Amino acid sequence: MHADRRPLLIGRGRIDAALRGYLCANDFIMVDPPGLQRSPGNETHLHAFATTAIGNDGMGETLYLHTSPEFTMKKLLAAGEKRIASLGHVWRNRERGALHHPEFTMLEWYRAGEDYGVIIDDCLAMLRLAAEAVGSTMLRYKGRECDPFAAAERLSVVEAFARYAGIDLFATMDGAGQTDGEALAAAMIAVGLDVPEDRSWSYLFSRVLVEKVEPNLGIGRVTVLDRYPAAEAALARRAGDDQRVSERFELYACGVELANGFGELTDAAEQRRRFAAEMNEKQRIYNERYPLDEDFLAALELMPEASGVALGFDRLVMLATGAPRIDMVVWAPVVG
């Protein structure tokens, strides 16, 4: 099995070196955030691995393996760092499949004082470098192809819902971005889509996105899916020209999401409100919640305007090498 995977793993190493070279050439400092955290992240549908840390006094404290190094990296921005990047392991529970692995490698980087359009440019450059590193001209997955050297398509979420699902997403929210689940359910019924019992706007949004929109993105060329509804961007600031949407984008190739980036929210009170809402929804759906990282919320008060992104390194290696499953490009997959 290892012999079959070895050429892909050698390609992984070449892509690793190419991306590190890009970051170094652009004056990024590589940092190494700890995996153990008091809070693993506060998004509704992200699930963490928990453990108990035993202190010198014999008392236990619940800690979590982080789902992203984001909280630590933003604390470093608050401490004065300007351009930082991390290439390391993160953990997400309840996730395993062709594109998901419970422990995977994430490349995350931040630019203080720079627009998130520059971060998008970074992403596109890295896709080209990954292909070049393994001598490929195309990214491939399940018979789909994407040319990373072609000009990328930039598409707003509202445009994508109209084009691929026939749904006017703005008609399901008010001018401040407040959402209406029943309105979205009615729009789905009107175009012949099944509506589940859970009619919360966020759940219906995710269902339409996954089933009708995502399979059409990044076909032939890279798609930058931009300007997410504010309700679906807990860590992003709102767009200056429209309070219904946020400075959040996702990068797609071959129908696969590769990266998730933001113009970062730095309003601590607003971030606390959003996290509380996310955890209330998590409690409703999964009957669990995670604590807030108070040090992180305090750091936001000092954090400069910044943009950042998390890129699934293993997925990028998959597409650049043409591997069919994520565990084919992981040196030693998690048992199970």
N, C-alpha and C positions, 0 to 999 in steps of 0.2 A: 504493500500500500504506500509506503513512504517513497519507494522508487518511482511510482507513478506520479506522485505529487511533487517530487523534488524539483523538476524544471519550473513549476509554478512558484515554488518557494524561493528559488534562485531569482526569479523575476521579482518577487516581493522585495528581496534585498536591494535590487537595483532601483526599484521605485522609491524605497525608503531613502536611499542615498540621494536620489535626484531631488526629492522634496526637501530634504534637509539642506541640500545645497542651495535651493531657491530661497529658503528662509534665511540662511546665513548671508546670502548675497543681498538680501533686503533688510539687513540689520535687525533681525529678530533674535532675541535671547531665548534659548531653550530652557524651560523650567520643568520641574519634576514634582507635581502636586501629589500629596499623599492620598491613597485610596480610601482610608478610613475617615469617616466624617460623622458629625452629629446629625446632619441632615443630608440625605442622598440626592436631594432635588425635590421640588414641590410642584410637579406637574401631574395631573390627574391619572394619566394612563402609563406613567413610568413606574416600574416596580423594582424594588431594591432587594439585595441580600443583606440580612441583619446578622450581627454577631454580638457577643458579650465580651467587653473588655474588663478584665479583672485587675483592679488597682493593687497597690502595695498593701492596702488595708484589707484586702480580701473582698471588697465590695464590687459589685458588678455595675456596668453602665452599658446601655445599648448603643452600639455604633453601627454604621452602615457602610458598605462599599459604594463609592460614588457612581452615579449613572453618567456623570460628566465632571470634568475638573473645573467647571465654570465658576463655582463659588470661590474656590481658592484663587483662581486666576484674576478674578475681579478684585479680590482683596489686594493682590499684588499691583494691579493698576492703581488702586486707591493709595498704595504705599509709594507710588511714583514711577513704576515701570511704564514704558511707552509702547514697546512692541515685544510681545511675548508669545511663545508657542509651546505646546506640549504634545508629544507623541507617546501615548501610553495606554495602558489597559483601563477599561471601564467595565462595569457589570450591570446587566439588566435581567431581572427575573421574569419568568413567564414568557420568554422569547427564545424560540429555537425553530429553525427551518432553513430553507435554501439560502435566505438572505439574513438570517438572524442567528446569533450565537450568544450564549449567556455571558461569556467573557470575550470582549473584542477590543480592537485597537482603534482609538480615536485620535485624529489630528485636530487640535483646536488652537486657534490663534486669534490675537486681538491687536488692533491698531488704535491707540489713544489719539483723539483729535482728528480722526480721519473718517470720511463718509463711508457708508457701507457699500457704495458702488466700487470702492477700491478693493474691498474684501471679495466682491464678486469677480473682479479682474484677477485676483489671486487664485481663486478657485479654477477659473478657466485656464489659467496658465499651468496650474498643477495637473489638470486633466491631460493637457498636451504633453507635459513632461513625463507623465506616467506611461503614456502610449510610446513615446520615443524611447524610454528606458528599456522597454521589452521588444522594441523593433516592430511595433504594431501601428497600423494606419487607422484602425477603427476600434471602438469599444464594442463588445459583443455580450449578449445575454439572451438565452432561449430563442435564438434565431433572429433577434433584433440587432440592428447595427446603429451606431451613432458616431459621427465624424467629429472628434474633438478639435479638429483644426478648422472646421467651418465656423462661420459667424453664428453665435448663439442666438436662440429665440428668447425674447423677454416678454413674458405674459403675466398679467395680473391674475390673481385668483378669481376675481369676478369675471374677467374675460374668459378664463378657462371653464368655469361653470356654465357660462352661456354657450360656449362653443361645443363642449363635449357632453353636457347634461341637459341643455335647454332650460336652465334655471337662472332666473334673475336673483342673484344673491342679495343685492342691495334692497330688494323688495321685502326681504325677511328681517331687516334691521332698521332702526331709526337713525336719525342724523348724528346721534352721539355714539352709535355703534352697539346699542342695546339690541339683543337678538330675540326672535320670536320663533320658537320651535314649531308651533302649530302652523305658522305661515310657511315654513320650510317644508313641513310634512305635506301641506296642500300643494305646494309647487312640485314636489316629487310625484304625488298622485296624478297631477295634471299631465305629466310627461310619461306616465306609465310605470313609474318605479315603485317597488314594494316599500311599504313603510313599516318598520318594526314597532314593537310595543313601546320601547323607550323612545319618546318623542322629544327628548332634550335637543336643543339646537346643535350643540357641540357634537353629540353622537351622530345625528343625521348628517351634519357637515362632513364628518370623518368618513361615514359610509359612502356618501356620494363621491368624495374625493378619491377613495381607494378603488371603488368599483367602476366609476365612469371617467374620471379625469386622469389619474396617474398612468394607466396603461397607454395613454396617448402622448405622454411627455417624453422628450429626449429621443424621439424616433428620427433618425437621419442626422440630426444635429442636437446639440445640448439645449435644454430648456431651463431658463431661469424663471421659476414660478415666484412672482413677486407680490408685494402689497397684500399680505394676509389680513383677513378681518381681525380687528383689534381683539375680539373675544378669543382668538386662536393664537395669540402671541403674548404670553404671560411675561416674557422677559424683554420684549421689544418696546421702543418708544413709538408713539403714534406718528403717522405721517403729518407733516406740517400743513399740507393742503387739504386733508380730508380725515376727520376724526374717526371715521368708520373703519379705517385701515391702518396698518402699522408698517414699520420698516423691518419687515421680516421676509426673507426669501428662502426657497429651497432649490437645490440644483438637481436636475434629473438627466439621466442618460439611459437609453434602452428601457424606459419605463421604471427605472430604479432610482429611488432617492439616494443621493450621495452626500449632500451637505445641507445644513440648516443654519442660517445666519441672521444677524440682527444689527440694526442700529440700536445700541444698548439702552435700556431704561436705567436712569440714574436717580429717579424719584423714589426714595426709600418708603415713604408713606403709601404711594401708589403700588409699589412692589409688594408691600405687606398685605394690602387689600387684595391684590390679585392672587397671592399665594394662599390666603385664607379661603378665597372662593374656590381655588383649585382643590384644596384639601377637603373642603365641604363636599365637593362633587365626588372626590375619591371615597370619602366616607359613605356617601349615598350609594355609589355603585359597587365598591369593593369591601366596604365595612372596615377600612383601615385609613390611617393618616400618618404623615411623617412630621416631626417637629420642624419648626423654622430655625434657620441658622441666624441667630441674633448678631453674631459677629459680621456676617455677610451684610445684613441690613444696615448695620452701623457703618460698614465700609462704603456703602453706596452714597452716604452723605459726603464722602471725600473723593469719590471716583470721578475722573474727568469724563467728558463726552468721549465715547469710543464705539467702535464697531468690532464685531467678532463673529466667528463661525466654527462649527464642529463638522468635520468631514469623516465619514466612515472609511478608514484606511483599507480595511479588508475588502469592502465592496469595490473600492476603486481598483485594487489588485485583481479581483475577480473579473471585472469588465475589461481591464487592460490585457489580461492573459487569456480571456475567454473561458475561465473556469466555470463549471455549472453550479457549484455550491460553495458557500463560504468556508466550510470546513476543509475544502481542498487547498485553501491558501493560508491556513493556520498551521503553524509548525506542529503543534500537538493539541488537537481538539479536546475540549472538556468531555469527560466521560459521560455516558448517558444517552 
